[in-house]
């Protein structure tokens, strides 16, 4: 049965989806429009990681997004 305490991961999933969507659009702009390739040679995942690093250093990440980040 799905428990309410598992719903705390929803904001992080939404944030990851937004970052992926931004990186996909940026990937198409850089690879197809600027470089002129049929398919972009730059990985969408790499751009998403770079955007996450930049946003993580510029903005303070709220606790609701980091609720399940437990590293041992």
DRENKEZA-792119 format. One line per field, with one value per residue (C-alpha): residue number from 1; x, z, y. Coordinates in steps of 0.02 Angstrom, whole numbers. Layout:
DRENKEZA-792119
ketor (NUM, ...)
px (X, ...)
pz (Z, ...)
py (Y, ...)
//
This chain:
DRENKEZA-792119
ketor (1, 2, 3, 4, 5, 6, 7, 8, 9, 10, 11, 12, 13, 14, 15, 16, 17, 18, 19, 20, 21, 22, 23, 24, 25, 26, 27, 28, 29, 30, 31, 32, 33, 34, 35, 36, 37, 38, 39, 40, 41, 42, 43, 44, 45, 46, 47, 48, 49, 50, 51, 52, 53, 54, 55, 56, 57, 58, 59, 60, 61, 62, 63, 64, 65, 66, 67, 68, 69, 70, 71, 72)
px (0, 63, 105, 97, 279, 333, 256, 403, 500, 375, 455, 626, 554, 468, 631, 726, 596, 608, 798, 788, 667, 779, 931, 842, 794, 968, 1043, 940, 986, 1172, 1190, 1066, 1046, 1219, 1331, 1223, 1218, 1068, 1079, 1165, 1335, 1313, 1229, 1068, 1120, 1284, 1193, 1068, 1211, 1295, 1132, 1106, 1281, 1259, 1086, 1146, 1288, 1185, 1024, 997, 907, 757, 745, 591, 696, 832, 714, 773, 957, 1031, 1207, 1297)
pz (0, -45, 109, 132, 187, 13, -64, -6, -161, -280, -279, -319, -463, -532, -518, -609, -748, -767, -775, -905, -1011, -1003, -1049, -1195, -1266, -1237, -1316, -1474, -1483, -1463, -1567, -1708, -1723, -1679, -1735, -1883, -1854, -1893, -1718, -1573, -1525, -1346, -1218, -1138, -973, -973, -1000, -862, -742, -786, -764, -596, -540, -594, -515, -357, -336, -378, -283, -112, -128, -13, 112, 26, -127, -22, 88, 26, -6, 126, 86, 195)
py (0, 173, 273, 462, 470, 415, 571, 677, 624, 707, 883, 809, 707, 862, 961, 823, 822, 1011, 1004, 864, 966, 1119, 1017, 934, 1104, 1174, 1019, 1045, 1229, 1197, 1039, 1068, 1256, 1320, 1177, 1126, 937, 827, 754, 840, 765, 828, 717, 778, 698, 793, 958, 914, 879, 1044, 1140, 1054, 1100, 1281, 1299, 1210, 1335, 1489, 1451, 1375, 1207, 1192, 1050, 979, 938, 856, 755, 584, 623, 510, 449, 325)
//
